[in-house]
Amino acid sequence: MNHTYKITGMTCNSCKATVHKQLNDIENVTNVDVSLEKGEAKIEMNKHIPIKAFQKSLDSKYEITEKVDTSTPKISLVAEESKFQQLKPLLLILLYITVASNLIHYNDWSISEVMLDFMGLFFIVFSFFKMLDLKGFPDSFRMYDPLAKQVPVYAKIYPFLETGLGLMFLMRFEIQIALIATLVILSITTFGVTKTLLDKRAIRCACLGTALKLPMTEATFIENAIMIVMTVIMLLNNL
């Protein structure tokens, strides 16, 4: 019997080779075909093997799930619910940042001040999650960011750039420079995100580092787009 599974966490050919070996070593598995580009593995087996057995054989950085057949409406609905559950941490973080930004200016509410604090908190919170795994983040980030692919050191310092930008916004220090840097950095990343979505590649989003297993979805594009729009508005207001 043949089954196709989605694999997340693979970032390079070395990961592909590791996943292939670990799956192929499982008893009753006769053949394994791993695709790094599609983020999936086709497994031939003599008898049914529970997905828990596959997961147990893989390193903790990899996650294996059943590939959903979107041709069936009922299964498609389950997939959508699963996607929402996966994105729940991201949506909650954005909600908390939005509420906090507004509460800070409860007595003297100003849209420009709220946006500056939103951007500051956004960078601080998102960089925090990246800091939790500074070793694993660069590989995940290079999967879709064009500049990180060409300049490896950029992926390593990116969390610190976010922290610096966050502090600049919150402290109202050199706002013009911070806005320009934000526009450049997020435009590059958004280009990579857009290309990944159009290519329909199943990879993990590194926006919250590797601590949370978030899939690359339209939500990643939307969060970056919101920040870019805010940045453009603030730049125009400061002209």
PyMOL commands that set and color helices and strands:
alter all, ss='L'
color gray80, all
select helices_A, chain A and resi 13-24+51-57+73-104+111-131+137-141+146-150+152-171+175-199+218-237
alter helices_A, ss='H'
color red, helices_A
select strands_A, chain A and resi 2-8+29-35+40-45+63-66+204-205+214-215
alter strands_A, ss='S'
color yellow, strands_A
deselect
rebuild
show_as cartoon
